C-alpha cells in the first residue's frame, strides 16, 4: 500500500517578526519534505525525513506512524529504526529505544553511531558489563575515535575499574589532547583512587578557561528562534537534496536547492551544494547568476564578489571576473587577494601587462607572502622584465624553499 502524506500540524503564530519568519521556515521545510516524498514515491529515506519534521513539531504519534509505514515498505530501513529509537528516548522509554537501536544495528552496515548511542543507553540503564563489551569491540575497529575510548573509560569507571578507566582516558588523550571528556574522566578516576596529586593536575587543567572545551548540549528544539529554525531548514533541504541524488534524480535535487536558496539566501551550505550541482551539470550561466544574486543580497558583499570573481576565472569568464574583483577592491581596498587575482587576469591581455605588474605590487605591499612574490614575478616576466622576475622568484624561493613550482619557474627563466 503506498504511503499517504499526513496532514501538517497547526503552527500557532504570534505577531512578532521572528515568529513569522520561523513559521515560514517551518512551513517551507514541510513543503520540501512532502515534495520529495511525492516525487520519490515509497522512498523510505524521504518518508523518514518527513517523520523527523513531525516529531520536531511535537506530532509524536504521527511521526511514529510515519516511521512504521516506512518499515512496512522496508523492514530493514535503518533510518526508521533509529528515528523510532530517538523518539522513545525523548518520551522516556529506554527499553523500547534499546530494542529499536538493536534492530537498527542489524539493518545497516554502517552502524557505528547507532552502536555508540546504544552503549550510552546501556550505561544509563545500568547494563555496564554489556556496555563495556560493546565498546571494547568498537575500539578494536575504531581505535582513532577518542569519544569511544572516553565512553569505555566512563563505563569502566562506573564499574569501579579505575585503572582500566585511566588507561582508556589516556588512549583518548593520545588522540585528542584537549578532550574535555577525557580530562574530566582522568580527574574523577584519580580522585576515586585517592591519588590527590594526579587529580590536582587535571583539576588545574579543568580550571583553565582557555582549555575549556566542554561540549555544549545541542538544543534539538530547532524552531525556538530564527537561527535554529534556519539551521534545521538547511538540514531538511540538504537531506532532501541528497535523497534525490541517491535516487539519481539530479533535477529533483536541483529544484529542491533552488527553492531553498530563495527562502534562505544567506545559507552558505545550500549555496555551495547548489553551485556544485550547477557545475556538474555544466550550467555555468546558472552558477554565475546564483553567485551574482548573492552579491546583491549578502551581508558580506566583499566575500560574495570575491567568490564570484574566483568562479568566473575558473570558467574563463574573465570580463565578469574582473568586474567582480574590482567591486571587491572598492569594498575592501586593503585586502590583498583581489589584487593578486586581478593581476592574473591582466597578464592574459597583452595591453595590460604593466597594469598586471602594478596590481601584483599592490597585493604584495598588503601581504608579503611567497605566493604574491611569485605572482609579481610572473607579471614581470610577461612585461619582459626578466631581472625583476628573477629577483621576485628568488625571494619567493627564500620564503618557501621547498616549493617545486617556484624552483621550476626560476629554472625556466631566460639566462
Secondary structure, DSSP 8 states (H G I E B T S, - for coil): --------------SSHHHHHHHHHHHHHHHHHHHHHHHTTT-HHHHHHHHHHHHHTT-HHHHHHHHHHHHHH-TT-HHHHHHHHHHHHHTT-HHHHHHHHHHHHHH-S--HHHHHHHHHHHHHTT-HHHHHHHHHHHHHH-TT-HHHHHHHHHHHHHTT-HHHHHHHHHHHHHH-TT-HHHHHHHHHHHHHHT-HHHHHHHHHHHT-GGG----------TTSSHHHHHHHHHHHHHHHHHHHHHTT-HHHHHHHHHHHHHH-TT-HHHHHHHHHHHHHTT-HHHHHHHHHHHHHH-S-HHHHHHHHHHHHHHTT-HHHHHHHHHHHHHH-TT-HHHHHHHHHHHTTSGGGHHHHHHHHHHHHHH---HHHHHHHHHHHHHTT-HHHHHHHHHHHHHH-TT-HHHHHHHHHS--
